[in-house]
C-alpha cells in the first residue's frame, strides 16, 4: 500500500482507504500561530473545550518581536488562549514547523494547521493538512478531521546531485516540471533510491516547498515498498540533471536555472526562514561568504531558524563569519520571509531570498521583486551584487 494511505487508514481506524472516499481521521496535533491560523480562535465560543491540551500547539513565530500594534493584539489573543486551555506554547523560539519537527511530530502522525508550508512535516513521515481557520477550529474541538482521501502522486528520485546543487534546486526543478495546478489537491509521496542518500535537512527542504504545487500535502516514503500502479501518476527525476535554480517574482510558475536569469542587480538578500535557515544552510552560506565582503549597498540579513540553531551557529563561528562579511543577524523566526516588519523592501527593489514566499507585496512594496533560491545562491548574490550562481570554492 502507498505509505500515505497506510497513515490515513490507521488514523481512520480502517483496513484501507480509497481515493475520493470520505473518512474521519484522528488528529495528532493542531498548530495555531500568529499568521492565518490565529483566526481559528475567533470561531471558538467561550464555553467550547478543546480535544486535548497536549495536542494543540500555539506558536508565535511569524512576527517576533511584534512589529505593530495590530500584530500585538493578535499575539495577545494567542497568549490568552494558550493560558486558558494550558496548551503547548512557544514564543520567540523560532519557526514553529521546525519546533514541531524537533520536539513533537513523528512518522505516521496526522497534523492540521492553516499554513501552506505545513507540508514540511512530511519529511519525517507524517502527513500534515492545510485547512481553513473555521475547519481548524472544529478540529481543535473534536480532534477529528473529516476529509475525502486525495489521490497520491509518486515522485521518484534516482542518481545523485552534482557538486554545487542542493535540495532547494531539486524541489524547484520538480515544481518547474509539474507546475502549480496539475497536482492541486493531491498528496505527493517522495520516494526512490536517491531519497535514501539525501539528508533529513534535504527532505525538510523538499517537503517544505511541495505546497507550492498546491498539493494537499507531501510525505517521504523511505520504504520503497509501494508499486507504481497504486498511484494516480508517477514522476521520475534524475538528480544528476538538476541545475542551480531560482523562482522568479510573483509565483512559482516561472522557474529558471540561475545562469539564465541575466545580470539582475540585487538590493537585499535573506538567508533564513523555514526553507533556508537550518544549520546546514548557514554552514553552506558561511563557506561562500568566508573572507569576502557583502557588495556595497546590499543588505544581507541572516535569521537562524530556531534558538538552538542560533546557538549552534554561534558555537561554530558562523555568526562571526556573517558579521565580518557585513551581514545583519536577525532573531530566530520567519523574519524577512514573512515580511511584515523586518527587511521591508522598497518599490522596484530586488530581494533574493533563501526563504519561500515570493508573491508580490509579501515583503514590502507591491512592485518589489522577490527571487527564491538556495542559501548558496543567495550568499553568492550578496557578494557579487547581482543574482549569481556560486562556483565551487
C-alpha positions as CSV (number, residue, x, y, z in Angstrom):
1,X,0.0,0.0,0.0
2,X,1.1,3.6,-0.6
3,X,2.6,4.7,2.7
4,X,0.4,7.8,2.8
5,X,-2.7,5.6,2.5
6,X,-1.4,3.4,5.4
7,X,-1.2,6.5,7.6
8,X,-4.7,7.7,6.7
9,X,-6.2,4.2,7.2
10,X,-4.6,3.9,10.6
11,X,-5.8,7.3,11.6
12,X,-9.3,6.5,10.3
13,X,-9.3,3.1,12.1
14,X,-9.8,1.4,8.8
15,X,-8.2,-1.6,7.0
16,X,-7.6,0.6,3.9
17,X,-8.8,3.8,2.2
18,X,-9.6,4.6,-1.4
19,X,-9.2,7.9,-3.2
20,X,-12.3,10.2,-3.1
21,X,-13.7,8.1,-0.1
22,X,-14.9,10.3,2.8
23,X,-13.1,9.4,6.0
24,X,-12.7,10.8,9.5
25,X,-9.1,10.8,10.8
26,X,-7.9,11.3,14.3
27,X,-5.5,14.3,14.6
28,X,-2.2,14.1,16.5
29,X,-1.5,17.8,16.6
30,X,-3.2,21.1,15.7
31,X,-1.0,24.1,15.1
32,X,-2.2,27.7,15.7
33,X,0.2,30.5,15.0
34,X,0.3,34.3,14.5
35,X,-0.3,34.0,10.8
36,X,-3.6,32.9,9.2
37,X,-4.4,30.2,11.8
38,X,-4.9,32.7,14.6
39,X,-8.3,33.3,13.1
40,X,-9.4,29.8,14.2
41,X,-9.7,31.1,17.7
42,X,-12.4,33.5,16.6
43,X,-14.6,30.6,15.7
44,X,-14.5,29.1,19.2
45,X,-17.0,30.1,21.9
46,X,-16.0,30.9,25.5
47,X,-17.7,27.6,26.6
48,X,-16.0,25.4,24.0
49,X,-13.5,22.8,25.1
50,X,-10.5,21.5,23.2
51,X,-9.9,17.9,22.4
52,X,-6.5,17.5,24.1
53,X,-4.4,20.3,25.5
54,X,-1.2,18.3,24.8
55,X,-2.1,18.1,21.1
56,X,-2.8,21.8,20.4
57,X,0.3,23.8,19.8
58,X,0.2,27.6,20.0
59,X,3.3,29.2,18.4
60,X,4.2,32.8,17.9
61,X,6.9,32.8,15.2
62,X,6.0,34.9,12.2
63,X,6.4,38.4,13.6
64,X,8.6,38.2,16.6
65,X,9.1,40.6,18.3
66,X,5.9,42.2,17.2
67,X,6.3,45.0,14.7
68,X,2.9,46.7,15.1
69,X,0.0,47.3,17.5
70,X,-2.2,45.1,15.2
71,X,0.2,42.2,15.5
72,X,0.5,42.6,19.3
73,X,-3.3,42.3,19.5
74,X,-3.2,39.0,17.6
75,X,-0.3,37.7,19.7
76,X,-2.1,38.6,23.0
77,X,-5.1,36.7,21.8
78,X,-2.9,33.6,21.2
79,X,-1.2,34.0,24.6
80,X,-4.6,34.2,26.4
81,X,-5.9,31.2,24.5
82,X,-2.8,29.1,25.4
83,X,-3.1,30.1,29.1
84,X,-6.9,29.4,29.2
85,X,-6.5,25.9,27.8
86,X,-3.0,25.2,29.1
87,X,-1.8,24.2,25.5
88,X,1.6,23.6,24.2
89,X,3.1,27.1,23.8
90,X,6.2,28.5,22.2
91,X,7.1,32.2,21.6
92,X,10.3,33.7,20.1
93,X,12.0,30.3,19.8
94,X,12.0,30.2,16.1
95,X,9.9,28.8,13.2
96,X,7.0,26.8,14.5
97,X,7.2,24.0,12.0
98,X,10.8,23.3,12.8
99,X,10.0,23.3,16.5
100,X,7.3,20.7,15.8
101,X,9.8,18.6,13.9
102,X,12.4,19.0,16.7
103,X,10.1,18.2,19.6
104,X,6.8,16.7,18.7
105,X,5.9,15.2,15.3
106,X,6.7,11.6,14.5
107,X,6.3,9.4,11.5
108,X,2.7,8.1,10.9
109,X,1.1,11.1,12.5
110,X,-1.6,13.5,11.2
111,X,-1.4,17.2,11.7
112,X,-3.7,20.1,10.9
113,X,-2.9,23.8,10.5
114,X,-3.5,26.7,8.1
115,X,-0.1,27.4,6.6
116,X,0.9,26.3,3.1
117,X,4.3,25.2,4.4
118,X,2.8,22.7,6.9
119,X,3.7,20.0,4.3
120,X,7.3,20.3,5.7
121,X,6.2,17.8,8.4
122,X,6.1,15.1,5.8
123,X,9.9,15.0,5.9
124,X,9.7,12.7,8.9
125,X,6.9,10.5,7.5
126,X,3.9,12.4,8.9
127,X,1.1,13.9,6.8
128,X,0.0,17.5,7.5
129,X,-3.0,19.2,6.0
130,X,-3.7,22.9,5.4
131,X,-7.3,23.7,6.3
132,X,-9.3,26.9,6.7
133,X,-9.4,28.6,10.1
134,X,-13.0,27.6,10.5
135,X,-12.2,23.9,9.9
136,X,-9.2,24.1,12.2
137,X,-11.5,25.4,15.0
138,X,-13.7,22.3,14.5
139,X,-10.6,20.1,14.7
140,X,-9.4,21.8,17.8
141,X,-12.7,21.0,19.5
142,X,-13.2,17.4,18.2
143,X,-9.7,16.1,17.3
144,X,-11.2,14.7,14.1
145,X,-10.7,15.9,10.5
146,X,-13.3,14.8,8.0
147,X,-11.9,14.6,4.5
148,X,-12.0,13.0,1.1
149,X,-9.0,10.8,0.5
150,X,-6.8,12.6,-2.0
151,X,-5.1,10.9,-4.9
152,X,-1.5,10.0,-4.3
153,X,1.3,11.0,-6.7
154,X,4.7,9.3,-6.7
155,X,7.7,11.5,-7.1
156,X,10.7,9.1,-7.6
157,X,14.3,10.3,-7.4
158,X,17.4,8.5,-8.8
159,X,21.0,9.4,-9.2
160,X,23.0,12.0,-7.2
161,X,23.0,15.8,-7.1
162,X,26.1,17.3,-8.7
163,X,28.5,19.4,-6.7
164,X,27.1,22.9,-6.1
165,X,23.5,21.7,-6.5
166,X,21.2,21.4,-3.4
167,X,17.8,20.2,-2.3
168,X,16.3,23.6,-2.9
169,X,17.4,23.4,-6.5
170,X,15.9,19.9,-6.7
171,X,12.4,20.9,-5.5
172,X,12.4,24.0,-7.7
173,X,13.3,21.6,-10.6
174,X,10.3,19.4,-9.7
175,X,7.9,22.4,-9.4
176,X,9.1,23.7,-12.8
177,X,8.2,20.4,-14.3
178,X,4.8,19.7,-12.7
179,X,3.6,23.3,-12.4
180,X,1.4,24.9,-9.7
181,X,-2.0,23.5,-10.8
182,X,-1.7,20.0,-12.2
183,X,-1.2,18.3,-8.8
184,X,-3.6,20.6,-6.8
185,X,-5.4,18.8,-4.0
186,X,-3.2,15.6,-4.3
187,X,-0.7,14.2,-1.9
188,X,2.9,13.9,-3.1
189,X,4.8,10.9,-2.0
190,X,8.6,11.2,-2.4
191,X,10.5,8.0,-2.9
192,X,13.3,6.3,-4.8
193,X,16.8,5.1,-4.2
194,X,18.2,8.7,-4.2
195,X,16.0,9.7,-1.4
196,X,17.9,7.4,0.9
197,X,21.1,9.3,0.3
198,X,19.5,12.7,1.0
199,X,19.8,14.2,4.5
200,X,16.9,15.0,6.8
201,X,17.6,18.7,6.1
202,X,17.3,17.9,2.3
203,X,14.0,16.1,2.9
204,X,12.7,19.0,5.0
205,X,13.5,21.5,2.2
206,X,11.8,19.3,-0.4
207,X,8.6,18.8,1.6
208,X,8.6,22.5,2.7
209,X,8.1,23.7,-0.8
210,X,5.9,20.9,-2.0
211,X,3.0,23.0,-1.1
212,X,3.9,25.4,-4.0
213,X,2.4,22.9,-6.3
214,X,-0.9,23.4,-4.5
215,X,-0.8,19.8,-3.4
216,X,-2.8,18.9,-0.4
217,X,0.2,17.5,1.4
218,X,3.5,15.7,1.0
219,X,5.2,12.8,2.7
220,X,8.5,11.0,2.4
221,X,8.5,7.2,1.8
222,X,11.8,5.6,2.6
223,X,10.5,2.1,2.5
224,X,10.2,1.9,-1.3
225,X,7.5,-0.8,-0.9
226,X,4.8,0.6,-3.0
227,X,4.1,-0.3,-6.6
228,X,3.7,2.4,-9.2
229,X,0.3,1.3,-10.2
230,X,-1.0,2.2,-6.7
231,X,-0.5,5.9,-7.5
232,X,-2.5,8.3,-9.6
233,X,0.6,9.2,-11.5
234,X,4.4,8.8,-11.3
235,X,7.1,11.4,-12.0
236,X,10.7,10.4,-12.2
237,X,13.7,12.6,-11.8
238,X,17.4,12.0,-12.3
239,X,19.2,14.2,-9.7
240,X,22.2,14.4,-11.9
241,X,20.2,16.6,-14.3
242,X,19.3,19.2,-11.7
243,X,20.9,22.6,-12.0
244,X,21.1,25.6,-9.6
245,X,17.6,27.1,-9.9
246,X,15.6,30.2,-8.9
247,X,11.9,31.1,-8.7
248,X,11.2,34.5,-10.3
249,X,9.0,37.1,-8.7
250,X,5.3,36.7,-8.2
251,X,4.8,32.9,-8.1
252,X,6.4,29.6,-8.7
253,X,5.1,29.4,-12.3
254,X,8.4,30.7,-13.8
255,X,11.5,28.9,-12.5
256,X,14.8,29.3,-14.3
257,X,18.3,28.0,-14.0
258,X,20.3,30.6,-12.2
259,X,22.6,31.1,-15.2
260,X,19.6,32.0,-17.3
261,X,18.5,35.0,-15.2
262,X,20.9,37.6,-16.5
263,X,22.5,40.5,-14.7
264,X,19.8,41.3,-12.2
265,X,21.0,43.8,-9.6
266,X,20.2,42.9,-6.0
267,X,19.2,45.3,-3.2
268,X,18.7,42.8,-0.3
269,X,19.5,39.2,0.4
270,X,17.9,37.0,3.1
271,X,19.3,33.7,4.4
272,X,16.9,32.0,6.8
273,X,13.2,31.0,7.1
274,X,11.7,27.6,7.1
275,X,13.5,26.5,3.9
276,X,16.8,28.3,4.3
277,X,17.7,28.8,8.0
278,X,18.8,25.4,9.3
279,X,22.3,24.9,10.4
280,X,23.3,23.1,7.2
281,X,22.1,26.1,5.2
282,X,24.0,28.5,7.4
283,X,27.2,26.4,7.1
284,X,26.9,26.4,3.3
285,X,26.3,30.2,3.1
286,X,29.1,30.9,5.5
287,X,31.5,28.9,3.4
288,X,30.6,31.0,0.4
289,X,31.0,34.3,2.3
290,X,34.1,33.5,4.4
291,X,36.8,36.0,3.8
292,X,34.7,38.1,1.4
293,X,32.5,41.3,1.8
294,X,28.9,42.0,1.1
295,X,28.7,44.2,-2.0
296,X,28.4,47.9,-1.2
297,X,24.7,48.9,-0.9
298,X,23.5,45.4,-0.4
299,X,21.6,44.5,2.8
300,X,22.4,40.9,3.8
301,X,20.1,39.5,6.6
302,X,20.6,36.2,8.3
303,X,18.0,34.6,10.6
304,X,18.7,31.1,12.1
305,X,15.5,29.0,12.0
306,X,15.4,28.3,15.8
307,X,17.1,29.3,19.0
308,X,19.0,26.0,19.1
309,X,20.3,26.6,15.5
310,X,21.3,30.2,16.5
311,X,23.3,28.8,19.4
312,X,24.9,26.2,17.2
313,X,25.9,28.8,14.6
314,X,27.5,30.9,17.4
315,X,29.5,27.9,18.6
316,X,30.7,27.1,15.1
317,X,31.7,30.7,14.4
318,X,29.2,31.1,11.6
319,X,27.7,34.2,13.1
320,X,31.1,35.8,13.2
321,X,31.7,34.9,9.6
322,X,28.4,36.6,8.6
323,X,29.1,39.7,10.7
324,X,32.6,40.1,9.4
325,X,31.2,40.0,5.8
326,X,28.8,42.8,6.7
327,X,25.6,40.9,7.4
328,X,22.9,41.8,9.9
329,X,21.9,38.9,12.2
330,X,18.2,38.8,12.8
331,X,16.4,37.0,15.6
332,X,15.2,33.4,15.1
333,X,11.9,33.1,13.3
334,X,10.2,33.7,10.0
335,X,11.8,37.2,9.8
336,X,12.2,38.7,6.3
337,X,10.4,35.9,4.5
338,X,7.2,36.8,6.3
339,X,8.0,40.4,5.5
340,X,5.7,42.3,7.8
341,X,8.2,44.2,10.0
342,X,11.7,43.1,9.2
343,X,13.7,43.7,6.0
344,X,10.9,45.5,4.2
345,X,11.9,46.3,0.6
346,X,11.0,49.4,-1.4
347,X,9.4,49.8,-4.8
348,X,11.3,48.2,-7.6
349,X,13.9,46.7,-5.2
350,X,15.1,43.2,-5.7
351,X,15.3,40.6,-2.8
352,X,17.0,37.3,-3.2
353,X,15.6,35.0,-0.5
354,X,16.5,31.6,0.7
355,X,13.0,31.6,2.2
356,X,9.8,30.6,0.5
357,X,7.4,33.5,-0.2
358,X,7.8,35.4,-3.4
359,X,4.3,36.7,-4.0
360,X,4.0,40.4,-5.0
361,X,3.9,42.6,-2.0
362,X,4.7,39.9,0.6
363,X,7.9,41.7,1.8
364,X,7.1,45.3,1.2
365,X,6.1,47.3,-1.9
366,X,3.8,45.5,-4.3
367,X,6.1,46.1,-7.3
368,X,9.2,45.0,-5.5
369,X,10.7,41.7,-6.8
370,X,11.5,38.6,-4.8
371,X,13.5,35.7,-6.1
372,X,13.6,32.4,-4.3
373,X,16.9,30.4,-4.3
374,X,19.1,28.1,-2.3
375,X,21.1,29.7,0.6
376,X,24.2,29.2,-1.5
377,X,22.9,31.2,-4.5
378,X,21.6,33.9,-2.1
379,X,25.0,34.1,-0.4
380,X,26.9,34.5,-3.6
381,X,24.5,37.1,-4.9
382,X,25.1,39.2,-1.7
383,X,28.8,39.3,-2.6
384,X,28.6,40.0,-6.3
385,X,25.6,42.4,-6.1
386,X,23.8,40.5,-8.9
387,X,21.9,37.2,-9.0
388,X,24.8,34.8,-9.3
389,X,25.4,31.1,-9.3
390,X,28.1,30.1,-6.8
391,X,31.1,28.4,-8.1
392,X,32.8,25.6,-6.2
393,X,35.5,27.0,-4.0
